């Protein structure tokens, strides 16, 4: 299943890059992530690995496979909850006027044969687009205020107030 989303974030590409490049720090702004402990020695660059622990008690492992400095982070997705079997994702930044277009591309492998393919396109793709949109809205909120938007769309003054905890 392929999904691609673009959203204009009212922040500089440098600030957005710094947030995404802090590999263990996604818990600070990703609405569904409560913790993101590092599984590697490095917090940035190729080989950096984290486990994103979600509010629903599932998790996923993300590993950086390629960096285009200041422009894109490529990653693999593993140890995913069912029906996902794994995948790849790229986050690209494109400065545009007073903000930055953030493009998120995902190629997700869905199990369960033809039923999984149908579920992926009918249910998972729209859900993922909605979640990425809220993540980018929360990122913008975080860069402006230091706060976080939770998975219900409620704005909080800090990540911990939204239920997130440092790794």
C-alpha atoms as an extended CHARMM CRD file, in Angstrom:
* protein
*
       167  EXT
         1         1  UNK       CA              0.0000000000        0.0000000000        0.0000000000  PROA      1               0.0000000000
         2         2  UNK       CA              1.3960000000        3.3830000000       -0.9830000000  PROA      2               0.0000000000
         3         3  UNK       CA              0.3180000000        6.5990000000        0.7240000000  PROA      3               0.0000000000
         4         4  UNK       CA              1.6570000000       10.1150000000        0.2720000000  PROA      4               0.0000000000
         5         5  UNK       CA              0.6750000000       13.2350000000        2.1930000000  PROA      5               0.0000000000
         6         6  UNK       CA              1.8400000000       16.8450000000        1.9020000000  PROA      6               0.0000000000
         7         7  UNK       CA              1.1310000000       19.5540000000        4.4520000000  PROA      7               0.0000000000
         8         8  UNK       CA              2.4170000000       23.1050000000        4.7970000000  PROA      8               0.0000000000
         9         9  UNK       CA              3.9080000000       23.6730000000        8.2490000000  PROA      9               0.0000000000
        10        10  UNK       CA              4.3900000000       27.2790000000        9.3430000000  PROA      10              0.0000000000
        11        11  UNK       CA              7.9680000000       26.8070000000       10.5110000000  PROA      11              0.0000000000
        12        12  UNK       CA             11.4120000000       26.9080000000        8.9630000000  PROA      12              0.0000000000
        13        13  UNK       CA             12.8520000000       23.8300000000        7.3000000000  PROA      13              0.0000000000
        14        14  UNK       CA             15.7610000000       24.0600000000        9.7680000000  PROA      14              0.0000000000
        15        15  UNK       CA             13.4610000000       23.8650000000       12.8100000000  PROA      15              0.0000000000
        16        16  UNK       CA             11.4350000000       21.0160000000       11.3190000000  PROA      16              0.0000000000
        17        17  UNK       CA             14.6280000000       19.1610000000       10.3940000000  PROA      17              0.0000000000
        18        18  UNK       CA             15.9460000000       19.5200000000       13.9430000000  PROA      18              0.0000000000
        19        19  UNK       CA             12.7280000000       17.9860000000       15.3340000000  PROA      19              0.0000000000
        20        20  UNK       CA             12.7050000000       15.0200000000       12.9280000000  PROA      20              0.0000000000
        21        21  UNK       CA             16.4780000000       14.5160000000       13.1520000000  PROA      21              0.0000000000
        22        22  UNK       CA             16.2600000000       14.0690000000       16.9580000000  PROA      22              0.0000000000
        23        23  UNK       CA             15.4800000000       10.3890000000       16.3960000000  PROA      23              0.0000000000
        24        24  UNK       CA             14.6290000000        9.5690000000       20.0080000000  PROA      24              0.0000000000
        25        25  UNK       CA             12.5280000000       12.7170000000       20.4530000000  PROA      25              0.0000000000
        26        26  UNK       CA              9.4540000000       12.0460000000       18.2930000000  PROA      26              0.0000000000
        27        27  UNK       CA              7.4340000000       11.4700000000       21.5010000000  PROA      27              0.0000000000
        28        28  UNK       CA              7.5670000000       15.2520000000       21.9870000000  PROA      28              0.0000000000
        29        29  UNK       CA              5.2070000000       15.9460000000       19.0690000000  PROA      29              0.0000000000
        30        30  UNK       CA              3.7910000000       12.7290000000       17.5480000000  PROA      30              0.0000000000
        31        31  UNK       CA              0.2170000000       12.4730000000       18.9380000000  PROA      31              0.0000000000
        32        32  UNK       CA              0.1110000000        8.6590000000       19.1770000000  PROA      32              0.0000000000
        33        33  UNK       CA              3.6500000000        8.1280000000       20.5160000000  PROA      33              0.0000000000
        34        34  UNK       CA              4.0140000000        8.0470000000       24.3090000000  PROA      34              0.0000000000
        35        35  UNK       CA              7.6860000000        6.9460000000       24.3360000000  PROA      35              0.0000000000
        36        36  UNK       CA             10.3910000000        6.5570000000       21.7020000000  PROA      36              0.0000000000
        37        37  UNK       CA             13.4360000000        4.8780000000       23.2680000000  PROA      37              0.0000000000
        38        38  UNK       CA             16.5350000000        4.5420000000       21.1320000000  PROA      38              0.0000000000
        39        39  UNK       CA             17.6020000000        1.0260000000       20.1810000000  PROA      39              0.0000000000
        40        40  UNK       CA             20.9430000000        2.1960000000       18.7780000000  PROA      40              0.0000000000
        41        41  UNK       CA             23.9350000000        4.0690000000       20.1620000000  PROA      41              0.0000000000
        42        42  UNK       CA             23.3440000000        7.0130000000       17.8120000000  PROA      42              0.0000000000
        43        43  UNK       CA             20.4210000000        9.4440000000       17.9960000000  PROA      43              0.0000000000
        44        44  UNK       CA             20.7710000000       10.6030000000       14.3970000000  PROA      44              0.0000000000
        45        45  UNK       CA             22.1300000000        9.5160000000       11.0470000000  PROA      45              0.0000000000
        46        46  UNK       CA             22.0850000000        6.2490000000        9.1410000000  PROA      46              0.0000000000
        47        47  UNK       CA             21.5660000000        3.2940000000       11.4700000000  PROA      47              0.0000000000
        48        48  UNK       CA             19.7590000000        5.2590000000       14.1910000000  PROA      48              0.0000000000
        49        49  UNK       CA             16.9420000000        3.0500000000       15.4830000000  PROA      49              0.0000000000
        50        50  UNK       CA             13.9910000000        3.7520000000       17.7810000000  PROA      50              0.0000000000
        51        51  UNK       CA             10.9230000000        1.9610000000       19.0570000000  PROA      51              0.0000000000
        52        52  UNK       CA              7.7860000000        4.1090000000       18.8750000000  PROA      52              0.0000000000
        53        53  UNK       CA              5.4240000000        3.0220000000       21.6620000000  PROA      53              0.0000000000
        54        54  UNK       CA              1.8450000000        4.0770000000       20.9510000000  PROA      54              0.0000000000
        55        55  UNK       CA             -1.1100000000        5.0180000000       23.1340000000  PROA      55              0.0000000000
        56        56  UNK       CA             -2.8630000000        1.7560000000       22.1260000000  PROA      56              0.0000000000
        57        57  UNK       CA              0.0640000000       -0.2710000000       23.6130000000  PROA      57              0.0000000000
        58        58  UNK       CA              1.3860000000       -1.3590000000       20.1810000000  PROA      58              0.0000000000
        59        59  UNK       CA              4.8030000000       -0.3600000000       18.8780000000  PROA      59              0.0000000000
        60        60  UNK       CA              6.9090000000       -0.1510000000       15.7360000000  PROA      60              0.0000000000
        61        61  UNK       CA             10.6600000000       -0.0150000000       15.1230000000  PROA      61              0.0000000000
        62        62  UNK       CA             11.9690000000        2.6780000000       12.7660000000  PROA      62              0.0000000000
        63        63  UNK       CA             15.5470000000        2.6440000000       11.4240000000  PROA      63              0.0000000000
        64        64  UNK       CA             17.1510000000        5.4340000000        9.3780000000  PROA      64              0.0000000000
        65        65  UNK       CA             18.5040000000        4.0390000000        6.1010000000  PROA      65              0.0000000000
        66        66  UNK       CA             19.4400000000        7.2480000000        4.2730000000  PROA      66              0.0000000000
        67        67  UNK       CA             19.8120000000       10.9550000000        5.0620000000  PROA      67              0.0000000000
        68        68  UNK       CA             19.6410000000       13.8110000000        2.5800000000  PROA      68              0.0000000000
        69        69  UNK       CA             20.9290000000       16.4480000000        4.9920000000  PROA      69              0.0000000000
        70        70  UNK       CA             18.2580000000       19.0110000000        5.7740000000  PROA      70              0.0000000000
        71        71  UNK       CA             15.9610000000       17.6240000000        3.0820000000  PROA      71              0.0000000000
        72        72  UNK       CA             14.9130000000       14.0080000000        3.6650000000  PROA      72              0.0000000000
        73        73  UNK       CA             15.0430000000       11.0980000000        6.0900000000  PROA      73              0.0000000000
        74        74  UNK       CA             14.4800000000        7.5770000000        4.7150000000  PROA      74              0.0000000000
        75        75  UNK       CA             13.5660000000        4.7800000000        7.1150000000  PROA      75              0.0000000000
        76        76  UNK       CA             12.4590000000        1.1830000000        7.3380000000  PROA      76              0.0000000000
        77        77  UNK       CA              9.5350000000        0.0890000000        9.4990000000  PROA      77              0.0000000000
        78        78  UNK       CA              9.7700000000       -3.2590000000       11.2800000000  PROA      78              0.0000000000
        79        79  UNK       CA              8.2520000000       -5.1460000000       14.2180000000  PROA      79              0.0000000000
        80        80  UNK       CA              4.9140000000       -3.6800000000       13.1630000000  PROA      80              0.0000000000
        81        81  UNK       CA              1.4720000000       -4.5270000000       14.5530000000  PROA      81              0.0000000000
        82        82  UNK       CA             -0.7830000000       -6.7420000000       12.4290000000  PROA      82              0.0000000000
        83        83  UNK       CA             -1.9530000000       -6.5910000000        9.7210000000  PROA      83              0.0000000000
        84        84  UNK       CA              1.2020000000       -4.6440000000        8.7710000000  PROA      84              0.0000000000
        85        85  UNK       CA              4.2650000000       -6.7220000000        7.9050000000  PROA      85              0.0000000000
        86        86  UNK       CA              6.7430000000       -3.8490000000        7.5400000000  PROA      86              0.0000000000
        87        87  UNK       CA              7.5240000000       -1.0550000000        5.1690000000  PROA      87              0.0000000000
        88        88  UNK       CA              9.4730000000        2.0320000000        4.2380000000  PROA      88              0.0000000000
        89        89  UNK       CA              8.8560000000        5.7250000000        4.7330000000  PROA      89              0.0000000000
        90        90  UNK       CA             10.4330000000        8.9970000000        3.6400000000  PROA      90              0.0000000000
        91        91  UNK       CA              9.9470000000       12.4310000000        5.1900000000  PROA      91              0.0000000000
        92        92  UNK       CA             10.9020000000       15.2390000000        2.7880000000  PROA      92              0.0000000000
        93        93  UNK       CA             11.1420000000       18.9680000000        3.4820000000  PROA      93              0.0000000000
        94        94  UNK       CA             10.6500000000       21.6640000000        0.8570000000  PROA      94              0.0000000000
        95        95  UNK       CA             10.8890000000       25.3220000000        1.9640000000  PROA      95              0.0000000000
        96        96  UNK       CA              7.9580000000       27.2830000000        0.5570000000  PROA      96              0.0000000000
        97        97  UNK       CA              7.2810000000       30.9450000000        1.2980000000  PROA      97              0.0000000000
        98        98  UNK       CA              6.9240000000       31.5050000000        5.0400000000  PROA      98              0.0000000000
        99        99  UNK       CA              6.7070000000       27.8080000000        5.7930000000  PROA      99              0.0000000000
       100       100  UNK       CA              7.8370000000       24.3840000000        4.7270000000  PROA      100             0.0000000000
       101       101  UNK       CA              6.0000000000       21.7150000000        2.7850000000  PROA      101             0.0000000000
       102       102  UNK       CA              6.4530000000       18.3960000000        4.5730000000  PROA      102             0.0000000000
       103       103  UNK       CA              5.9300000000       15.3970000000        2.3100000000  PROA      103             0.0000000000
       104       104  UNK       CA              5.5040000000       11.9920000000        3.9440000000  PROA      104             0.0000000000
       105       105  UNK       CA              5.6130000000        8.9280000000        1.6990000000  PROA      105             0.0000000000
       106       106  UNK       CA              4.8880000000        5.4340000000        3.0080000000  PROA      106             0.0000000000
       107       107  UNK       CA              5.0460000000        2.0470000000        1.3620000000  PROA      107             0.0000000000
       108       108  UNK       CA              3.5140000000       -0.4520000000        3.7620000000  PROA      108             0.0000000000
       109       109  UNK       CA              3.4120000000       -4.2060000000        3.2990000000  PROA      109             0.0000000000
       110       110  UNK       CA              0.0840000000       -5.5770000000        4.4950000000  PROA      110             0.0000000000
       111       111  UNK       CA             -0.3880000000       -9.2380000000        5.3700000000  PROA      111             0.0000000000
       112       112  UNK       CA             -3.5810000000      -11.2860000000        5.0570000000  PROA      112             0.0000000000
       113       113  UNK       CA             -3.4680000000      -11.6840000000        1.2510000000  PROA      113             0.0000000000
       114       114  UNK       CA             -6.1680000000      -10.0120000000       -0.8660000000  PROA      114             0.0000000000
       115       115  UNK       CA             -8.2090000000       -9.1480000000        2.2450000000  PROA      115             0.0000000000
       116       116  UNK       CA             -5.2190000000       -7.2510000000        3.6360000000  PROA      116             0.0000000000
       117       117  UNK       CA             -4.8570000000       -5.2910000000        0.3930000000  PROA      117             0.0000000000
       118       118  UNK       CA             -8.5230000000       -4.2910000000        0.5420000000  PROA      118             0.0000000000
       119       119  UNK       CA             -8.2540000000       -3.3470000000        4.2320000000  PROA      119             0.0000000000
       120       120  UNK       CA             -5.1090000000       -1.3540000000        3.5070000000  PROA      120             0.0000000000
       121       121  UNK       CA             -6.6810000000        0.7680000000        0.8070000000  PROA      121             0.0000000000
       122       122  UNK       CA            -10.1350000000        1.1710000000        2.3410000000  PROA      122             0.0000000000
       123       123  UNK       CA             -9.2780000000        1.6020000000        6.0180000000  PROA      123             0.0000000000
       124       124  UNK       CA             -5.5760000000        1.9910000000        6.7200000000  PROA      124             0.0000000000
       125       125  UNK       CA             -4.6490000000        4.4970000000        4.0030000000  PROA      125             0.0000000000
       126       126  UNK       CA             -7.2670000000        7.1090000000        5.0540000000  PROA      126             0.0000000000
       127       127  UNK       CA             -6.4080000000        6.5480000000        8.7460000000  PROA      127             0.0000000000
       128       128  UNK       CA             -2.6740000000        6.9910000000        8.0800000000  PROA      128             0.0000000000
       129       129  UNK       CA             -3.2670000000       10.1990000000        6.1180000000  PROA      129             0.0000000000
       130       130  UNK       CA             -5.3550000000       11.5750000000        8.9850000000  PROA      130             0.0000000000
       131       131  UNK       CA             -2.6880000000       10.6030000000       11.5370000000  PROA      131             0.0000000000
       132       132  UNK       CA              0.1530000000       12.1460000000        9.5230000000  PROA      132             0.0000000000
       133       133  UNK       CA             -1.8500000000       15.3530000000        9.1230000000  PROA      133             0.0000000000
       134       134  UNK       CA             -2.4280000000       15.5690000000       12.8970000000  PROA      134             0.0000000000
       135       135  UNK       CA              1.2480000000       14.7230000000       13.5550000000  PROA      135             0.0000000000
       136       136  UNK       CA              2.3380000000       17.6520000000       11.3800000000  PROA      136             0.0000000000
       137       137  UNK       CA             -0.2050000000       19.9450000000       13.0540000000  PROA      137             0.0000000000
       138       138  UNK       CA              1.1850000000       18.8410000000       16.4250000000  PROA      138             0.0000000000
       139       139  UNK       CA              4.7530000000       19.4190000000       15.1820000000  PROA      139             0.0000000000
       140       140  UNK       CA              3.8490000000       22.9970000000       14.2540000000  PROA      140             0.0000000000
       141       141  UNK       CA              2.1810000000       23.4830000000       17.6620000000  PROA      141             0.0000000000
       142       142  UNK       CA              5.2650000000       22.0200000000       19.3790000000  PROA      142             0.0000000000
       143       143  UNK       CA              7.6890000000       24.2750000000       17.4970000000  PROA      143             0.0000000000
       144       144  UNK       CA              5.6270000000       27.3600000000       18.4180000000  PROA      144             0.0000000000
       145       145  UNK       CA              4.7460000000       26.5250000000       22.0330000000  PROA      145             0.0000000000
       146       146  UNK       CA              6.7390000000       23.5010000000       23.2150000000  PROA      146             0.0000000000
       147       147  UNK       CA              3.4020000000       21.6970000000       23.6390000000  PROA      147             0.0000000000
       148       148  UNK       CA              1.8300000000       18.6760000000       21.9830000000  PROA      148             0.0000000000
       149       149  UNK       CA             -1.5160000000       17.7580000000       20.4520000000  PROA      149             0.0000000000
       150       150  UNK       CA             -2.7140000000       14.3760000000       21.7280000000  PROA      150             0.0000000000
       151       151  UNK       CA             -4.3170000000       11.5750000000       19.7050000000  PROA      151             0.0000000000
       152       152  UNK       CA             -7.7680000000       13.0780000000       20.3370000000  PROA      152             0.0000000000
       153       153  UNK       CA             -6.7090000000       16.4240000000       18.8390000000  PROA      153             0.0000000000
       154       154  UNK       CA             -6.5130000000       18.2500000000       22.1920000000  PROA      154             0.0000000000
       155       155  UNK       CA             -3.7170000000       20.8180000000       22.5230000000  PROA      155             0.0000000000
       156       156  UNK       CA             -1.5270000000       20.5720000000       25.6390000000  PROA      156             0.0000000000
       157       157  UNK       CA              1.1030000000       22.9280000000       27.0290000000  PROA      157             0.0000000000
       158       158  UNK       CA              3.7520000000       20.1860000000       27.1920000000  PROA      158             0.0000000000
       159       159  UNK       CA              4.3280000000       16.6580000000       25.8530000000  PROA      159             0.0000000000
       160       160  UNK       CA              4.0150000000       15.1950000000       29.3600000000  PROA      160             0.0000000000
       161       161  UNK       CA              0.6270000000       16.9050000000       29.8060000000  PROA      161             0.0000000000
       162       162  UNK       CA             -0.4580000000       14.9430000000       26.7090000000  PROA      162             0.0000000000
       163       163  UNK       CA              0.6410000000       11.6740000000       28.3470000000  PROA      163             0.0000000000
       164       164  UNK       CA              4.0760000000       11.3560000000       26.7030000000  PROA      164             0.0000000000
       165       165  UNK       CA              7.1470000000       10.4570000000       28.7180000000  PROA      165             0.0000000000
       166       166  UNK       CA             10.8430000000       10.6590000000       27.8560000000  PROA      166             0.0000000000
       167       167  UNK       CA             12.5440000000        7.3810000000       26.9910000000  PROA      167             0.0000000000
